[in-house]
Amino acid sequence: MTWPDSVIASLDGTGATQRPLDAVPGLPPILGGRDVAVVKVDPDMLRAMSTALGGIAREVEALGGRRSFEHAVRAVEGSDTAAACRDAGDILASALGVAASRIDEMAFIAGDGAENYEVTDTSFASQLSAMGEM
């Protein structure tokens, strides 16, 4: 991968063209100038990350959603407040489901990286970025 001049120029926020990264003293050689080097990852670390994220997704799912409002609905059954609580529970359940699925997707990406352990850090980051906002 080659960094476009526009990215290099914007590194310091001035927009001025910058010298190549390999000419900047003190930068680690892994940056390798404008070409991004392949970074070999530790597959065991990615598997551990995948497992941890999967556990977090299950915890998010278990937070409740609809169930967290059941007592409130029963306490004021038949009122507008009960209907609002029911709606809020549905909205919360939906939001928790979306969050859990996004975390599951990150777990899958990390696990896939472990299986195909020659990945670039930019490839991993771009896959996470491609997921978009929560």
Buried (B, 14 or more C-beta within 10 A) or exposed (E): EEBEEEEBBEEEEEEEEBEEBEEEEEEEEEBEBBEBEBEEBEBEEBBEBBEEBBEBBEEBBEBEBBEBBEEBBEEEEEEEEBEBBBEBBEEBBEBBEEBBBBBBBBBBBBBBBBEEBEBBEBBBEEBBEEEEEE
